[in-house]
Amino acid sequence: MSAGNHTAVVEFILQGFSEDPQVQGLLSILFLLLYLAGLAGNGLIITLITLSPSLHTPMYFFLVNLSILDIVCSSTVLPKLIECLVVQGDTISYHGCLTQLFFLTWFLGAELVLLTAMAFDRYVAICQPLRYGTIMSWTLCTLLATAVWTIGVVNTTVQTSLIARLTFCDSNHLHHFLCEVPSLLLLSCSPTIINNIMIIIADVYFGVFNFFVTMVSYGYIVASILRIRSASGKRRAFNTCSSHLLVVTLYYSTLIYTYFLPGSGASMEYDKVVAALYTAVSPALNPLIYTLRNKDVKAAIQKVAPASWWRKRVAT
């Protein structure tokens, strides 16, 4: 459809990591393995927590939500990326791009809010242990989980709607392997003032506010741990929150690079590597981070899995 001297974009051309067929083949295998690992690991966590009454606690309830977000986030990006690498089909339709943008923005924003809720849960568990059962009631946990998903969908509805109003007429070459707000804004020939304002508002809430609340929670947690006299008590308290703190560090570092520093002059290749970290690597690593030294999860596996199978796994 023409508009003046412009032709409306009906599809975008995605830019991969390399044009070398051998490199593309290796990358397709790597991303496929990461995708399958993420599906298997997060699926195992969801199954174990669902089938194990001993894991029906607020901490593991939020972990189920995190696993669901990891699964759907990687599923929004990786199948298309693997397709582009295997069949060398580097195009995505306009509507397909907006669909990917909608779900990716939803799940990334929801995960930031969820990590804040998980930090609050660890704060109550360590700093207010006697009141934990009263404060972290199932009513509050349900409200927090509902808020996580609702806030995410409200934000992505606004961001995607504003992107849909833009005109893309100068170029359809997207310098990325996925559809994200910063990359799409660079291609628009329409005014993007409102988009930039809403991005700043979203950055302040999802990035600054949630990061501040998370850090304050961990400030109280660290102070409370330091007051514990026994070394074993300190180690036990730290183990309950160290996994979550590691996930928070990895997740915020990658998203801050992408959404707080767009157009900073850094190489586009770095942008793609960072995006791969939070769409492929993090979903695959999170199950390992949360379960590697978790005695409760290991006990749940031992109960759910056949005894002979579990003994073989332990022996190896």
PyMOL commands that set and color helices and strands:
alter all, ss='L'
color gray80, all
select helices_A, chain A and resi 21-51+53-55+58-87+94-127+129-135+138-164+181-187+193-226+231-260+268-291+295-304+307-315
alter helices_A, ss='H'
color red, helices_A
select strands_A, chain A and resi 2-3+6-7+11-14+91-93+173-174
alter strands_A, ss='S'
color yellow, strands_A
deselect
rebuild
show_as cartoon
